[in-house]
Amino acid sequence: MGFHDQAFKKPEFKKISDVIWEIPTSFKQGMKVPARVYASQKVLDQMDLQVWDQITNVATLPGIINNAYCMPDGHMILVQ
């Protein structure tokens, strides 16, 4: 499941604290660790779908341990 997959949707987040949110490994096949997002609820709600695709892709990388992290300034990167 990726952003270009029509089934891609915003994940359901597990609230760890007021500014830490977690995307479980069950969200995307191949995730080795959860993805953690550091942001207020307001900022979290304004992030693009591509951010969730990117951070969950990072969580699938070989050798990753503990968590994949997304800071409050997470945004889509355009490569041309």
Secondary structure, DSSP 8 states (H G I E B T S, - for coil): --TTSTT------EEEETTEEEE-GGGSTT--S-EEEE--HHHHHHS-HHHHHHHHHHTTSTT--S-EEE-TT-------
